[in-house]
Amino acid sequence: MERALHRTQILTNHQLLLHSPNPTLSLSENPCLHYTAPDLTETYAFNLNEMRKLLDGHNLEDRDWLYSIMEESALFNPMERGGGRVFVAPDYNQSVEQQRQTTMKRIEFLLHKGVFKGWLTDPGHDAELRKLAFTDVLTIFDHSLCIMLGVHFFLWGDSIKFFGTKQHHEKWLRDTENYVVKGCFAMTELGHGSNVRGIETVTTYDSKTGEFIINTPCESAQKYWIGGAANHGTHAVVFSQLIINGSNQGVHAFIAQIRDANGNICPNVRIADCGHKIGLNGVDNGRIWFDNLRIPRENLLNSAADVSPDGQYLSAIENPDQRFAAFMAPLTSGRVNITAGAIYQAKIGLATAIRYALSRRAFSVTPNGPEVLILDYPSHQRRLLPLLAKTYAMSFAANELRMIYVNRSPETKKLLHVVSSAFKATLTWHNMRTLQECREACGGQGLKTENRVGHLKAEFDVQSTFEGDNNVLMQQVSKALFGEFMSAQKKKKPFKGLGLEHMNGPAPAIPPQLTSSILRSSQFQENAFCLRERDLLYRFAALVLQSQKSGKTKENAFILNYQLAEDLGRAFSDRTIFQIIVQTEATASDVSVKNMLGLVRSMYALTCMEEDASFLRYGYLTTENAAAVRKEVSQLCGDMRPHALALVSSFGIPDAFLSPIAFNWIEANSWSSSAKL
């Protein structure tokens, strides 16, 4: 009865407001709900600044400087929404052409501010880390902006650096850094994406003129999805089969001019637009055809192979497979950036959804009681907090991958390839799942473009397939692990590298009964991850060898056992990420941070065990132990709940780069705020 009277009173108040002579004033004076900032009620049990240092990893001051100049510029679309709070985000109501033009204006602004200084011409590690930190900030603002820079600097620019020699460096790198030339990366074709060896563009050599001749022999050979090509690009690194004296020497890279200084398409080049996309419409993706395009002999990027003036093919790398591998180097930098970018988008989604859940209430659990914060519902905690823990673990993993890349050497080439492939797949899949869950957790507000989360799904969906299809990358990881297994068996030597040293000892044992203390033990968690990877590698190797004995080729054997290959790739990735967060926890100097990382580590480990069916499928966990894991994850959700705001605040993303529903969503949707839209 009391509840019915309460609801009647609410409805009566609504009617009074509806018929008020001054409804705007009445709405202001008699709000039905009040927004309470979670920062006023939540407590922080650890040092947020120290946690941010671990999460961002490096160049915090540089990041904050770039955040600030973007917030202060009208080019980054500042928008006031509620109580004078200003947000910056791309205007997705613009037409495709407007979005592309705005992206280029932002690049010009950043160039003028000196953001790109040294990106290609400073060889030091400090400059490279600064570049990567700036890339993180830019991808938080807009994926289109980040992709345009990634194509120009990391794909075109790094191709010049890695594939070219001194003559190319001197001619192209500084002009690229200063945007005198605008570079594209023309590898993907209509008919070939992941299978780069199969591309159909053909280049021959004319020894009479000292020129290469590039041709698109069929429609499936047209270059496709080439970022920057439709409107702005002036030059492209073109990947093509090189035919010398009738012999195919495999894929090589050439510099081709596609537009003149006035923006006119060059003769013997045809360019078309790829059209409207589900996201990334600030990127002018284009299609390119070459019709007997002649380029100077010096435009062959010749660090791995060359052609003499009289047409002789020259290479110090005799093995065609090794030569081909040398041409895949730029894709590694792309995967490193994609991996970090994916995690920053997951951070945006979680910071938004968790802040909203700490101020939005729904239903009362007692008669006449207040409505309950939605993050206080165990079901809502279950939706978001395991993803938060995984995002933390993967953030540390992305940092580790970045350091492997920055400190790369010939000895770490295999490690970099395998880890970047595994992490690119794992972290981009995680991002898409996280954004979807965060979108749903925000209800209808998650559908509004200004609240970012829903739109980010479309913007970042492409990460699952570009720079390597995720499923293909996971199969490459399994192939690499199989190669390590066969090498150790053949040489009768212990495993060394890729973190497989755990294979040298006896198989770890899982206790028959798992208590809470055991489940939260890092030793148990590591044993579980290592047992799974170890067993799956033995199983995979046995099945591949069995298939080969029955007459199948090794490649066909891999294809037939793709399911086990995917399980193995995931096991490698999960174990590697786990060991990285363990190391981060162990080296944390602040005790409060170390304790919180222990909680996050347990949530990450047990969530992986709960979600991956292989733990049950292959018997690493009994059904009773799987039930214990499930129960412990729920307990961990309750333990993490008081720290949810502190954990997302430690991301260090400025308020302006989040969205209105992360803060006073009532004021942001008030009549006075709506009038400004």
Salt bridges, closest charged atoms under 4 A:
ASP39 OD1 - ARG355 NH1 3.34
GLU42 OE1 - ARG641 NH1 2.93
GLU50 OE2 - LYS53 NZ 3.11
ASP56 OD2 - ARG52 NE 2.79
ASP56 OD1 - ARG63 NH1 3.88
ASP64 OD1 - ARG52 NH2 3.04
GLU80 OE2 - LYS676 NZ 2.84
GLU128 OE2 - ARG408 NH1 3.62
ASP136 OD2 - ARG63 NH1 2.89
ASP136 OD2 - ARG402 NH1 2.75
GLU170 OE2 - LYS166 NZ 3.88
GLU189 OE2 - LYS223 NZ 2.96
GLU200 OE1 - HIS192 ND1 3.94
ASP206 OD2 - ARG294 NH1 3.15
GLU211 OE1 - ARG294 NH1 2.90
ASP273 OD2 - ARG100 NH1 2.59
ASP284 OD2 - HIS232 ND1 3.32
ASP291 OD2 - ARG270 NE 2.89
ASP321 OD1 - ARG197 NH2 3.13
ASP376 OD1 - ARG641 NE 2.73
GLU437 OE2 - ARG383 NE 2.78
GLU440 OE1 - ARG383 NH2 3.83
GLU450 OE2 - ARG81 NH2 2.74
GLU450 OE2 - LYS448 NZ 3.30
GLU459 OE2 - HIS455 NE2 3.36
GLU484 OE2 - LYS414 NZ 2.58
GLU533 OE1 - HIS502 NE2 2.85
GLU533 OE1 - ARG575 NE 2.68
ASP535 OD2 - ARG539 NE 2.52
GLU555 OE1 - LYS479 NZ 3.00
ASP567 OD1 - ARG570 NH1 3.60
ASP567 OD2 - ARG617 NH1 3.28
ASP574 OD2 - ARG532 NH2 2.87
GLU585 OE1 - ARG601 NE 2.95
GLU610 OE1 - ARG382 NH1 2.90
GLU610 OE2 - ARG630 NH1 3.32
GLU611 OE1 - LYS390 NZ 2.89
GLU611 OE2 - ARG433 NH1 2.82
ASP612 OD2 - ARG532 NH1 2.32
GLU632 OE2 - ARG520 NE 2.69
ASP639 OD2 - ARG520 NH2 2.78
ASP655 OD2 - ARG85 NH1 3.13
